[in-house]
Amino acid sequence: MKILVTGFAPFGGEKINPAYEAVKLLPSTIAGTAIIKAELPTVFRKGAQVLQALINAHNPDAVLCIGQAGGRPVISVERVAINLQDA
């Protein structure tokens, strides 16, 4: 089994993105499951392209994208994503 886990590159003038920093700390395997770690760019449309290329290259059984949500006091699961192309 393989799980692709991604975090995002820094944006907004920041030097690091805590989401990707957390992903980098994961071990390469967990209970015999391979963990594939990758950083996604925060450039409009580029992140989706890179993610699709990673999925095509690794054929993971699951994909987990980790992101930073400023202002949230706890770790939370985003159940619904709304991507507005109004940039």
N, C-alpha and C positions, 0 to 999 in steps of 0.2 A: 504494500500500500504506500502511496505517496501523497503528501499534502503540500500544496504550494501556499506559502505564507508571505504576504507582501506588506511593505510599509512604504510611505511616501517620502520623497526627497524634500529637503527644506524649501520653504517658500516664504514670501513676505519679508525678505531680508534676514531671516533667521539662518544661523549656521548649522543647526541640526534640526531634525524632526524626531521628537520622542517616539513616534510610532515606529519608525524604522530602527531606531536605537533599540527598542524592545525586541523587535523581530531578530536583530543580529545576535541577541543573547540566547536565542533558542538553540538547543542542541541539534546536531545533524540527524539524530534518530530519537524517537520516543516510542518505547515498547515495540521495537521492530519496525516502526513506520518511518520512512524517509521523510525528512523535513527539508523542503526546497525553499530557500530564503531569497527574496529579491526586492530591490528598490524600484518603485514606480516614479516616473517623472511627474511633476506638477504643472506640466505644460498642456494647455488646452488640446484635447483629443489625443495627445501623445501617450498618456497613461493607459488608455484603453487599448491602443495599438500594442504597446509593450506587454500588457497583461495577456492579450490574445496570443502574441508570439510565445510567451512563456508557457501558456496552456498547450499550444501546439507542439512545442519542443519537449515538454516533460510529461504530457498526458496524465495530470494528477487525478487522484480519486476525489479530492476535495480542494477547494480554494478558500482561503481565509485572508481577507484584505483588512489590515489594521490601519486605522486613521486617528488623527488627533482631532478632538472636538473641544475647542476652547470654551471655557465657561462651565463645562459639565463637572460636577463635583465627584463623580464616581465613574468607574469603567462601565460602559453600557453597550448593548448590542443594538446596532441600527437595523431595525426590522424593515424599514421602507426607505429607499433612496430616491430622492427627487433630483434629477440632473436637468437644470434649466440651461439651455444654450442661449443665454442672454449676455454673454461676455462681449 
